[in-house]
Amino acid sequence: MFLLKNIYIRLEADMMIKLICGLKGTGKKPKLIKLANENQQSCKGDIVFIEPGNKSMHDLKHNIRLIDAMDFDIENIENFYGFLCGIISENYDIKEIYINRIYKIFDFDNKELKLLMSKLEKLNTKFDIDFYLTLRINKDDLPQEYIENVI
């Protein structure tokens, strides 16, 4: 990111949306929790962890904000995008958002990945927030354009 006449420009290399892929039972959630806890040490802002339920409450460090997405009526990607905008507008210090089991938060189909990624890229660019999310899909089944996002 650099300043050009009082306008911040993000370089494409600064974009950070990372995917943890795998089928059910492959350890996506523990990897996401470990990543959030490790990044908490070096993050220059606040971290939010979103999941359906609050099962990760005791696994996350105390200063990571856990949000139970099931407390909200999220029905689709547009609702989810509005939900994220509301979280961000409440706290401009958020620098990382972790999303676990998005397919349980609303009826998400992997075919909608392109729309979801475009919404996350928009927030990433505008607010300089990194996103990490789990997807129930094999890396080999991802569209080629998102393979580089897999960790």
N, C-alpha and C positions, 0 to 999 in steps of 0.2 A: 504494500500500500504506500502511496506517496501523495504529497500535497501539490496541487497545481492550481494556482490562483484561488485559494480557499475552497477548492473542491477536492475531496478525497477520491482517488482513482485506485481501484483494486486491480492488481495484475491477475491474469487468469491462473497463474501458479498459486496465488493466495487462496483460491477457492478450496474449501475443505468440507466435503460431504463424504463420509466414509461409511461403507457397508460391511456388516458382518453377516455372511451368508452361510446357509446350511439347512438341512432338513431337520425335522423335529428330533430333539435329543442329541444334537451335535455340539452342545456347549456354547451356544451363542450368548445366552444371558450371563453366565459367569465371566465370559470374555468382556462383555460390555461393562459389567460392574467393575471388573478389575481395571479396565481402561479409565473409567470415570474416577475411581479412587486414586489411581496413579497420576492422572492429569490434574487432579485437584491441587496437587503440590505446586505445579508450575503455571496454572491458569491465571491470567491477568484479570480475571473477573469472576462472575458467579457461574455455577454449573446447575443445570436443571436436568432431572431424570424423569422421563414420562413413561408410564406403563399402565396397563389395565390391572388395577389392584395395587396393593402396597406390600407385596411379599418381599421386596428388596429393602425394606426399611432398615433392617438390622445389618444388612450387608454393605450399605453405603455409608461413607463418612458423614458425620453429623452436619457438616456445612454444605452438603449437596442437597438441593431442594428436590424432594420426591413429590410428584404430582400423580394422583390416581385419575387417569383419564376417564374412568368409568363414572366419575361424579358429574360428567358433562354429557350432554346429548350430541355426541359427534357421530354423524351418519355417513359422511363422505369426505373426500379430499378437500373440498371447499370449506366445510365445517372445520376440519382439522387445521387448515391454513389460518382461518379466523381465530381458532383456539391458540395457535402459536403466536399470532400477531398480538393477541390479548396478553399473553405471558410476557412477550417482549416489551409491550408498551407499559407494563407495570414495573419493569426493571430494566433500565438501559445498560446495566452492568453485566448482563448475561453475555457470556462469551462461548459457552458450549452447551448444547442440548443433546441429550441421549434419549433415544426412542426405542423402547423394547416392545416387541409383539404388536406392531401396528395393525396387523390383521385381526387382532382381538379388540382393538379400540373402535374400529369401524370395519365394515365389510370391504376390506382392501384386497384387490386381486393384483397379482404381479404384473398383469397386463397394463395396469395403471401406473407403473413405475415411472414412465417418462413424464407424466403430469406431476407426480409427486416430486420428482427430482427438479423439475422446472420451478415449482413453488419453493422448495428448499434453497435452490440456487438464488432465487430472488431475495430471500431473507438473508442468505449468506453474504451476498454482495452489498445489500443496503445497510445491514446492521453489523457486519463483520462477526457473525456467529458461526461457529463450526458445528456441524451436525454429525452424529454417529447413530446409525440405526441397524437393527437386526431385521433380516428378511428370511422368510422360510422358502428358500430357493437355492439350488446348487449354483455355484459360481459359473459353471459351464453353461447354465441355462440363462444367464443374464444377457441382456443385449450388449453387444461388443463395446458400445460407447461407455458402459459403466464398469467394465472389468478393472480399470485402473483405480476405481474407488474402493475396491475390496481390500480389507485388511485381514 
